[in-house]
Amino acid sequence: MARLLSVNVGQPREIAWRGKTVYTSVWKASVQGRRLVGRLNVDGDAQGDLHGHGGEHRAVFVYQLDSYHYWERELKRHDFTFGQFGENFTVEGLADNEGLDRRSLPDWRSVV
């Protein structure tokens, strides 16, 4: 069964990347308590690049704990924090090929 571990939000900012200035909201911080998930985002969150992210079908980015473990091994690091990969929801027990909907997270109201 899938379990919600963390809800993460962030606001866009401009950064220098590869000789350009880009507008991104990849940096997310974990928040406590409930957050409203609306049609376009999680309360307190925004997308910086609306061409590649956001909209009604890409309003929430979900990343699984197993992927964190993969990158820890691959990069030989153990300092990752939830939201590190720009995700809004950090989950465990959800395979890559499974869709996420409220019914697949029975404790979706119990945010860590």
Secondary structure as the mmCIF struct_conf table of DSSP 4:
data_model
#
loop_
_struct_conf.conf_type_id
_struct_conf.id
_struct_conf.beg_label_comp_id
_struct_conf.beg_label_asym_id
_struct_conf.beg_label_seq_id
_struct_conf.end_label_comp_id
_struct_conf.end_label_asym_id
_struct_conf.end_label_seq_id
STRN STRN1 ARG A 3 VAL A 9
STRN STRN2 ARG A 13 TRP A 17
TURN_TY1_P TURN_TY1_P1 ARG A 18 GLY A 19
STRN STRN3 LYS A 20 THR A 24
STRN STRN4 ALA A 29 VAL A 31
BEND BEND1 GLY A 33 GLY A 33
STRN STRN5 VAL A 37 VAL A 37
BEND BEND2 ARG A 39 LEU A 40
STRN STRN6 VAL A 42 VAL A 42
TURN_TY1_P TURN_TY1_P2 ASP A 43 GLY A 44
BEND BEND3 GLY A 48 GLY A 48
TURN_TY1_P TURN_TY1_P3 LEU A 50 GLY A 52
BEND BEND4 HIS A 53 HIS A 53
BEND BEND5 GLY A 55 GLY A 55
TURN_TY1_P TURN_TY1_P4 GLU A 56 HIS A 57
BEND BEND6 ARG A 58 ALA A 59
STRN STRN7 VAL A 62 GLN A 64
HELX_RH_AL_P HELX_RH_AL_P1 LEU A 65 LEU A 75
TURN_TY1_P TURN_TY1_P5 LYS A 76 LYS A 76
TURN_TY1_P TURN_TY1_P6 PHE A 82 PHE A 85
BEND BEND7 GLY A 86 GLY A 86
BEND BEND8 ASN A 88 ASN A 88
STRN STRN8 PHE A 89 GLU A 92
BEND BEND9 GLY A 93 GLY A 93
TURN_TY1_P TURN_TY1_P7 ASP A 96 ASN A 97
BEND BEND10 GLU A 98 GLU A 98
HELX_RH_3T_P HELX_RH_3T_P1 ARG A 102 SER A 104
TURN_TY1_P TURN_TY1_P8 PRO A 106 ARG A 109
#
